[in-house]
Amino acid sequence: MTLREQLQEQEAALSPLACKSSQSRGRARPEEECAIRTPFQRDTDRIVYSKAFRRLKHKTQVFLQPEGDHYRTRMTHTLEVSRIARTMARALFLNEDLTEAIALGHDLGHTPFGHAGERLLDEVMPGGFAHYRQSVRVVERLEKGGEGLNLTWEVRNGIVCHTKGPPAATLEGQLVRLADHIAYINHDIEDALRGGIIYPMDIPLEISALLGFTHSARVNALVTDAVQASRGQAEIKQSPAVGEAMLALKHFMFASVYTNPVAKGEEGKAQDMLRQLFEYYQKYPDKLPSDFQAIRAEEGTDRAVCDYIAGMTDPFAVETFKELFLPKGWTVL
């Protein structure tokens, strides 16, 4: 018996509601099993070693290219989602490996400049754009020179269902959706406080009285409630009171931070920049890197341009814009 088979036997001790790796629906392209790692462990490794994952460290979470080392990026957001999700998975005796793979892969398709970039691509891309669909496209089509990562069905399902629409088919996928919300609401509060966009007393007192007055207290309250409400259930859920408080906190953040002109004042410039980049590559598709020429031939110019721009980091988008649209000083050779 291989170590992987031993690990899969140990999964029998998980909740009957957990997704066991031995019961996976498999991969689009069948592969020989690893002797050491379960299929979900292999998926986690493939995601972490992917180029798209590394680029997350230079992509906006909420604040565009903030000055300071302690503001979140899309990478740190992803890591916080993973930790919250794994904590809940362990408490509920669900599959931590599947949970981790979904959490680490859920935002691989996010654009530069956060949701501002996503809204712009949704506007200019025929057929629209959504980062959760792009995340699946990254792992199925764009990584490894067009081969994709060939992840298991359960991981891909969890990624595409992490934001909206029908719930994931596994409890692990449903858990990541809730962990994503818990993570971003709370770390965005912390970043907004650090940036002076809001102050502690701005948070409605009735919410703080239920969830706590600090970042750690809120996260702990939300995680504990989800574990208690979901134990033994066929769905991941919250108690009514805590769910309503979290929704109220989200509404507070949209009113006070996500639409705040101070925090979001530069987003229009970022969107204008991405729009010009999109139009430029539409007009001059031969300028696209060679990796995207095959996509252009198979799926059209708009698809190739969208994939290229969606994969850019914030600094790379800015530098590309400067290279294409800003005049350079004359240099004597």
C-alpha positions in Angstrom: 0.0 0.0 0.0 1.3 3.4 -1.0 1.5 6.4 1.4 -1.2 8.0 -0.7 -3.5 5.0 -0.2 -2.9 5.1 3.5 -3.8 8.7 3.6 -7.0 8.0 1.7 -7.9 5.3 4.1 -7.5 7.8 7.0 -10.0 10.0 5.3 -12.7 7.5 6.3 -12.5 9.1 9.8 -13.8 12.4 8.3 -17.5 13.4 8.5 -19.8 11.3 6.3 -20.6 14.6 4.6 -16.9 15.3 3.7 -15.7 14.8 0.2 -13.1 11.9 0.2 -10.3 12.2 -2.4 -10.8 8.5 -3.3 -14.4 9.5 -4.4 -13.3 12.4 -6.6 -14.9 12.7 -10.0 -11.4 12.9 -11.3 -9.6 15.0 -13.8 -10.4 16.0 -17.4 -7.3 14.2 -18.5 -6.7 11.0 -16.5 -3.3 10.7 -14.8 -1.4 8.1 -12.9 -1.9 8.7 -9.2 0.9 10.0 -7.0 2.5 7.5 -4.6 2.6 10.1 -1.8 0.0 12.8 -2.3 -3.8 12.5 -2.6 -5.4 14.1 -5.7 -6.4 17.2 -3.7 -2.9 17.6 -2.2 -1.5 17.5 -5.8 -4.0 20.2 -6.8 -2.8 22.4 -3.9 0.8 22.0 -5.1 -0.1 22.8 -8.7 -1.9 26.0 -7.7 0.9 27.2 -5.4 3.6 26.6 -8.1 1.6 28.3 -10.8 2.5 31.6 -12.3 -1.0 33.0 -11.7 -0.6 32.3 -8.0 2.7 34.2 -7.8 1.2 37.2 -9.6 -1.4 37.6 -6.8 1.2 39.4 -4.7 1.1 42.4 -7.0 -2.6 42.6 -7.5 -4.9 45.0 -5.7 -7.2 43.8 -2.9 -9.1 47.1 -2.2 -6.6 50.0 -2.1 -4.8 50.6 -5.4 -1.0 50.3 -4.9 -1.1 51.7 -1.3 2.0 53.1 0.3 2.9 50.9 3.2 3.9 47.3 3.8 0.9 46.2 5.8 -2.1 46.6 3.4 -3.5 43.5 1.9 -2.9 42.3 -1.6 -4.8 39.6 -3.5 -2.1 37.2 -2.3 -2.5 37.9 1.4 -6.3 37.8 1.0 -6.0 34.4 -0.5 -3.8 33.1 2.3 -6.2 34.5 4.9 -9.1 32.8 3.2 -7.2 29.5 3.2 -6.5 29.7 6.9 -10.0 30.5 7.9 -11.4 27.8 5.6 -9.0 25.2 6.9 -9.9 26.0 10.5 -13.6 25.5 9.8 -12.9 22.4 7.8 -11.0 20.8 10.6 -13.6 21.7 13.2 -16.3 20.2 10.9 -14.2 17.1 10.0 -14.3 18.0 6.4 -11.5 17.5 3.9 -8.9 20.1 4.6 -6.9 19.3 1.5 -9.8 19.9 -0.8 -10.7 23.1 1.2 -7.1 24.4 0.9 -6.9 23.8 -2.9 -10.2 25.6 -3.5 -9.2 28.5 -1.3 -5.8 29.0 -2.8 -7.2 28.8 -6.3 -10.3 30.9 -5.9 -8.9 34.3 -7.1 -6.3 33.2 -9.7 -8.4 34.9 -12.4 -8.7 38.3 -10.6 -7.7 41.3 -12.6 -5.2 44.1 -11.9 -6.7 46.9 -9.7 -9.2 44.6 -8.0 -12.9 44.8 -8.7 -12.4 48.1 -10.6 -10.5 46.1 -13.2 -13.1 43.4 -13.2 -15.9 45.9 -13.8 -14.0 47.4 -16.8 -13.3 44.0 -18.4 -17.0 43.1 -17.9 -17.9 46.2 -19.8 -15.5 45.9 -22.7 -15.3 42.1 -23.2 -18.1 40.8 -25.4 -20.1 38.3 -23.3 -18.9 39.9 -20.1 -16.2 39.0 -17.6 -16.3 37.6 -14.0 -13.2 36.8 -12.0 -14.6 33.5 -10.8 -15.1 32.2 -14.3 -11.6 33.5 -15.2 -10.1 31.7 -12.3 -11.4 28.4 -13.7 -10.1 29.4 -17.2 -6.7 30.0 -15.7 -6.5 26.5 -14.3 -8.1 24.8 -17.3 -6.6 26.7 -20.2 -4.1 29.4 -19.5 -1.5 27.8 -17.2 1.4 25.6 -18.3 1.5 27.0 -21.8 -2.1 26.3 -22.6 -2.3 22.9 -21.0 -3.9 24.1 -17.8 -3.3 22.5 -14.4 -5.7 19.6 -14.9 -7.2 19.9 -11.5 -9.9 17.6 -10.1 -13.5 18.4 -10.8 -14.2 19.2 -7.1 -11.6 21.9 -6.9 -12.7 23.5 -10.2 -16.3 23.4 -9.0 -15.4 25.0 -5.7 -13.5 27.8 -7.5 -16.2 28.7 -10.0 -18.9 28.7 -7.2 -17.0 30.7 -4.7 -18.7 34.1 -5.3 -22.2 33.8 -6.5 -24.7 31.5 -8.2 -25.5 28.0 -7.1 -23.5 26.6 -4.1 -20.6 24.3 -4.7 -21.3 20.7 -4.9 -19.1 19.9 -1.9 -19.4 21.3 1.6 -15.7 22.2 1.3 -16.5 24.5 -1.6 -19.4 26.0 0.2 -17.1 26.6 3.2 -14.6 28.5 1.1 -17.4 30.8 -0.2 -18.2 31.8 3.4 -14.5 32.0 4.4 -13.9 34.4 1.5 -16.6 36.7 2.8 -15.4 36.5 6.4 -11.8 37.3 5.3 -12.4 40.2 3.0 -14.9 42.0 5.1 -12.7 41.9 8.2 -9.3 42.6 6.6 -10.8 45.4 4.5 -12.1 47.0 7.8 -8.6 46.7 9.2 -7.0 48.3 6.1 -9.6 51.0 6.0 -8.9 51.8 9.7 -5.2 51.9 9.0 -5.8 54.3 6.1 -8.0 56.6 8.0 -11.0 55.9 5.8 -13.1 54.9 8.8 -12.7 55.0 12.5 -13.6 52.3 15.1 -16.7 54.2 16.3 -18.0 54.3 12.8 -18.8 50.6 12.9 -22.4 50.3 14.1 -22.4 49.5 17.8 -25.0 46.8 17.5 -22.8 44.9 15.1 -19.7 45.2 17.3 -21.7 44.2 20.4 -22.5 40.9 18.7 -19.4 40.2 16.7 -16.7 41.9 18.7 -14.8 45.2 18.6 -11.5 43.9 17.1 -10.5 42.1 13.9 -9.6 38.9 15.7 -12.8 39.0 17.8 -15.0 39.4 14.7 -13.3 36.6 12.8 -13.4 34.3 15.8 -17.1 35.0 16.3 -18.0 34.4 12.7 -15.9 31.2 12.4 -17.3 29.8 15.7 -20.8 30.6 14.7 -20.5 28.9 11.3 -19.0 25.8 12.8 -21.8 25.5 15.4 -24.5 26.2 12.8 -23.1 23.8 10.2 -22.2 20.9 12.4 -24.0 17.8 11.1 -25.8 19.8 8.4 -25.8 19.2 4.7 -24.9 22.8 4.0 -22.6 25.5 5.3 -24.6 28.2 7.0 -24.7 30.8 9.8 -27.1 31.4 12.6 -29.8 34.0 11.7 -28.5 36.6 14.1 -24.9 36.4 13.0 -25.8 36.1 9.4 -27.8 39.3 9.6 -25.0 41.1 11.5 -22.5 40.0 8.8 -24.8 41.3 6.1 -25.2 44.6 7.9 -21.4 44.8 8.2 -21.1 44.3 4.5 -23.6 47.0 3.8 -21.6 49.3 6.1 -18.4 48.6 4.2 -20.0 49.3 0.8 -21.4 52.6 2.0 -18.3 53.7 3.9 -15.3 52.1 2.1 -16.0 50.3 -1.2 -17.7 53.4 -2.7 -15.7 56.0 -0.7 -14.3 58.7 -3.0 -11.2 59.0 -0.9 -10.4 55.3 -1.0 -11.6 54.8 -4.6 -10.6 58.1 -6.2 -8.0 56.6 -8.5 -10.1 53.7 -9.8 -11.4 55.7 -12.7 -7.9 56.3 -13.9 -7.0 52.7 -13.6 -10.1 51.7 -15.6 -9.3 54.3 -18.3 -5.8 52.8 -18.5 -7.1 49.2 -18.9 -9.6 50.4 -21.5 -6.9 51.9 -23.6 -4.8 48.8 -23.3 -7.7 46.6 -24.3 -8.4 48.9 -27.4 -4.7 48.9 -28.3 -4.4 45.2 -28.4 -7.7 44.8 -30.2 -6.3 47.1 -32.9 -2.8 45.6 -32.9 -3.3 41.9 -31.9 0.1 41.0 -33.4 1.6 42.8 -30.4 0.2 40.3 -28.0 2.8 37.9 -26.5 3.3 34.6 -28.3 1.5 32.7 -25.5 -1.7 34.4 -26.5 -1.5 34.0 -30.2 -2.8 30.5 -30.1 -5.8 31.7 -28.1 -6.3 34.5 -30.7 -6.3 31.9 -33.5 -8.6 29.5 -31.7 -11.0 31.8 -29.7 -10.6 35.2 -31.3 -8.8 38.4 -30.6 -11.1 39.7 -27.8 -10.6 36.5 -25.8 -6.8 36.7 -26.2 -6.7 40.4 -25.2 -9.0 39.8 -22.2 -6.9 36.9 -21.0 -3.7 38.9 -21.3 -5.0 42.0 -19.5 -6.7 40.0 -16.8 -3.5 38.3 -16.0 -1.5 41.5 -15.6 -0.3 42.7 -12.2 -0.9 46.3 -11.2 2.7 47.4 -11.8 2.9 45.5 -15.1 -0.2 47.2 -16.4 1.1 50.6 -15.5 4.5 49.9 -17.1 2.8 48.5 -20.2 0.7 51.6 -20.5 3.7 53.9 -20.1 5.6 51.9 -22.8 2.7 52.2 -25.2 1.2 55.6 -24.6 3.7 57.9 -22.9 6.5 59.6 -24.9 10.1 58.7 -24.0 12.9 61.2 -23.7 15.3 61.3 -26.6 18.6 59.6 -25.9 21.8 60.1 -27.8 23.2 56.8 -29.0 
